[in-house]
């Protein structure tokens, strides 16, 4: 609506949209703030990103769809040689048997040193995945949902601002007081006033007393005949922190057909769970069983399972989710469901949880750098 009424500069960018003299004074003022090099203008520009879908609208060189800055700024030499500098992402490749292949066009053949730059560009794009079922759209990077709100903008500005030494204690005390109000509302049985809570360590200790969890007895069940079951798991130590993924594929007799594991660098737990599902789909799609069996994937992350089954678009994990959706659409024999961690954990080598933990522990505590992915077929 905004682009239709006021026009837009290039791609998804609204910068320069106020060049039309016929637009309103209000919109002119908004664009001036947006395009200025002030603290607020820079903050607004940094907060806008592109959630890549089919690649039809996002501009390959001009928009921030693959990195935090446009590719024209990362590879200025290649940009100067581009055949069409305003090409969309979709124009820079093609689909072949459900897989996306990059094919960036240039005005002439590249010199050797320019070819090295091009290989570096392709290396940056190797994990990018388009998804034909979704259009490209704007996202607000300072909100988990990707949707803009005044509060998220304000919070991000406050978080980025550096208080002066005189203001630091006041900010800390306000944060402590807000925490005390929240704790008092959550645990009214503590018997402390807000001021007493702020000055009494016993209140904090009592609040942090954890209730004992009841143990569940969960049994792993084999899949139905004609179906293979992949139990997958992802682990991360921190948000983010070093992580690992693992998975075990079994048939209806409980026989192990395949095991995979991999270190995945510094990620959070949700992304680790997503990568575990993606690796299982990749393996199955390339296996001898793809044409004869259905696939059931069980994950102990209810959040990730709900994302995938509802076809949610999580902008932080966009490329991984796009590839998962593409693989599911191409295979057409996949079911993904949630299962308790206890069912995903068996006291033998066939545990997806143990396989992922082994990767994590070897890198974190033993200092051993194991191969990227290990596969074992039976």
N, C-alpha and C positions, 0 to 999 in steps of 0.2 A: 504493500500500500504506500509506504514511504517512498520507495523507488519510483512507483508509478506517478505519484503526485509531484515529487521534487527532483527526481532523477538521481542517478548514482554515478560515481566516478568510474571505477573499474572493479569488476568482479563483485565481491560482497562488500567492498569498502564503501562507506558513506562519506569519506573525506572528500571535500571539494564539491559536495552535492549542493552547496549554497551558492554556486556560481551563477545560477539563474536569477536575474534581476526581478523576476515576477514573483518570487517566493515571498512568504511572509517574513516580517521582521523577526518574529519569535524563532522561526526555523533558522534564519541567518545567525542569530545569537547562539543557538544550540550548536550549529556547525562550527562557529568560531571557537567555542570552548573545546569542542571535540578535537578539532584539528590543530589547536595551539600546542606549544611545547611546554605549557605550564604543568605543574604537578598533577592537577585534576585531569587535564587533557591527556597526558601520558598514561595516567591510570586507566582512563576509559578506553584508550586505544589498546592497551595491554589486556584488558578484560574481554575483548571480543575475539572469538575464534570461530572456526568453521567446522561443523560436524559433517564429515565426508560421508556421502551416501553413494549415489550413482555417478558422481563426478561431473554432472551436466552443467551446473552453475558455478562451481568453484573454479577460479582461475589458477592454472598450474603455476605460473610464475609470480602472480601478483597477490594472492591471498595467503593467509597463515593457516594452511590446512595440514601440512606435514610437519612443520616445525613452528617455533614461537615467532619466527620472522619469515617474511616471504622468501621463496627460493631465489628470486632475482637478487636479493641482497646477500645470500649465501654463496651463489655461483654467478657473479656479475658477468664473467666472461662467457659462459654458456648462454646466459640471457641475451647478451648482445648478438649471439649467433642464431638465436631461435628464429624459425621460419615465421611463426605467428606468435607474437609476444602476449597476446590476450587469449590464447587458447585455453579451453577448459581442461580440467584433469581428464575428462572422458576422451578428449581428442588426442591424448598423449599415450594411447595404448589400445589394446583390443582384447576381447574375450575369446578364449579357445577352449572348448570342452569344459566350461565352467570355471576356468582359471584366467586370471588377469595377467597380461604381459605388457610391460612398458615398451614404448616405441617413440622416443622423443625425436622430433624432426629438427634439423639444422639447415642453414642456407648453403653450407658446403661441407666437404669432408673434414673431419677434425684432425688437427695435428696430434702428434704423440702425446705432448703434455696436456692438450685439451681432452684427449681420450681418457687420461688419468682422472681429470676432473669429472668427466661423464661417469666413469666407474664409481667415483666417490658419490655422485648423485644417486646412482642406482643402489648403492649400498645403503644410503639413507632411506630409500623407498622400499627396501626388501620386505619390511614388515607391514607396509601399507596395504590395506585390503578395501576394495570397493564393494558395494552391496547394491545390486540392481533394484532391490525391492524398496529402497528408501531414497528420497530426494536429499540434496544437500541443504543445510540450514545453519543459521546463526546459533551460537551458544555463548553463554556468559560464563567465563572460566572461573569466576570467584564463587560460584554456587554449585553444589554437588549435582543438582538437577539440570544445570545448564541454563536455567531460566533466570532472567534478570529480576532483581527486586531492589528497592531503595535500601533496605536493611543490609543486603549482601554487599552492595556498593559502599555503604557507609562503614561497615565492619572491615572491609578490605583496605579502605583508605586509612582507618585508624590503626590497623595492624601494620601498615607500611610506614606510618609516621613515626619518627623517632622523638620521644619526649625529651625535654630538657631535664637536667639533673634536678631542678627545683620541682618539676612536675612528677618525677618518677615515683616518689613515695605515695603521692596522692592517688596515682593510677593503681598502684599495688593495693592500697587500702580499699579503694572502691571495688576492685576485683575480689578481695577477700570478703568484703561485706556482702556482695552479690552472691558469692558462694555460700555464705552462712545463711542467707535468706532462703536460698534454694534447698539447702540441707534441712533447715527447720521445717519447711513445707513438706519435704519428703518423709522426714522421720520426726513427727511431732512428739513421739513418746520419749525423746531424749531428755526432756525436762530442763533444758537450758534456754535462757533467753538468747537473742541474737548476739548481744554484747558479751554475754558470758561465754558463748560458744567461740567467739573470736579470741578470747583471752584464756581459754581453758583447753589444754591439749587432750584431756580425757574425752571431751566431746568428739574430737576428731578420731581418737582411737576407737571409741565405741561405734562411731558411724562406719568404720572400716572393718568391723567384725563380719566375716563372711559366714553365711549359712552353709552347712554341709549339704552337698548334692547327693541325692539318692541315686544309687547305682542302678542302671538298667541292664537287663539281660536281653540282648538282641542277637538273633540267630541269622547268619547269612544263608539265603535261599538261592539255589541254582536257578538259572533262567529256564523258560519253557523250551521244548524241543524246537530247533530251527532258529533259536535266538542265542546270541553271545552276549555276555555281560562284562562290561568294563567298569571296575571299581576304581575311581580316581581320587586323588587328594593333592592339595597344595598347601604348603606351609611357609610362613614368613615370620622372622623374628624382629618385630618392630613394625612401625607404620611410617615410612617403609623400613625394610631391613632385609638381610640375606635370606633367600628362600630356596625352596626346591619343590619339584613336582614328581609324582609317581603314579603308576597305574598297573592294574593286573587284569588281563582278559581271560575269562574262563568259559567253558561250554556247559551244557546241561548236566554233565556228570561231575562238574567241579574241577575238571582237568585244566591246568594252566596252559594257555596257548601263547601268551605273550606278556612280557613285563617291560615297562619302560621307566626311566628315571632321568632327571636332569636338574642341574643347578640353574637358577633363573635370575641371578643377580639380586639387586636391591629392589624389592617390590612390597606391596601390602598384601594381606592375606586374601582379599577378594580377587585381586588380579592373579595371584598364584592359583586360586581355584579355577578361574577362567582359563588360564594357560593349560592346566591339567586336562580340562574338557577338550580344549582345542587339539592338544597332542593326541588324545585318544581318537578323535575324529580323523585327524591326519593319518594315523597309523591304520585305522580300519579301512579308510578309502583307498589305501595303497596295498591292502592285503589280499590274499587269495580268497578270503571269505566274503568279500564285499558283494559278490554276485549270487551267493547261495544262502546268506544268513541275514537276519535282522540284528540290529544292535540296540542294546539297552545300556545306558550309562548311568551309574549311580554316583552321586556326589554328596558329601556331608555338609555342603553349604546350601542351606535353603534359599539364601538371598540370590546366589548365582543361578540356581535352578529356576527361580521365579523370573529373573531377568531374561533368561534364554527362552523359557516357555511362553512368556508374554511378549516376546520380541521387543524388549525395551532397548532404547538407544542410550547407553551410558557413555557420555562424551569422553571421559578420561580413558576408557578402554575401547574406544571406537574401532580401531583397526582389528583387534583380536575378536571383538563381537561380530564385526562384518564377516570375517573369515568363518566363524562358527556358523552363522546363518547361511552362508553360501554352501558350506559343506553339508549342512542338514538338508537344504533344498536339493542339492545334487544327489545325495544318497537316498533320500525319501524313505528310509527304513529305520529311522532313529527315534528312540524314546529316551528322554532325559528326566530323571526323577531324583528326589531327595531321599537320603537314607541316613539314619543315625550313625555317628562316628563309630560306635561300638560294632555295628555290622560291617563297617569298612575296615575293621581292625581285627586281624586274626594272629594268634601267636605263632606265626611261621613266616617264611619268606614270601608267602603269597599275599601279604597285607599291603594294600596301596599306601596306607598310612606309614607303615614301616619303611617302604621303599622311598617315599618322599622324605621321611625323617633321616634316612641313611644319607641321602644327598646333602641335606642341610647340615647334619652333624659333621660329615667329613670335611666340608668347606669351612664351617664356623670354628670348630674346636680342634680338629686334627690338622688343619692347614693343608689338606690334600686336595689338589685340583683334579677332579675326575673328568673323564670325557663328557662332552656336551650331553649326549643321550646314549643310554645303553638299552639295547633291545635283546630279548631272549625269546626265541621261538621254539615251541615244542611240537 
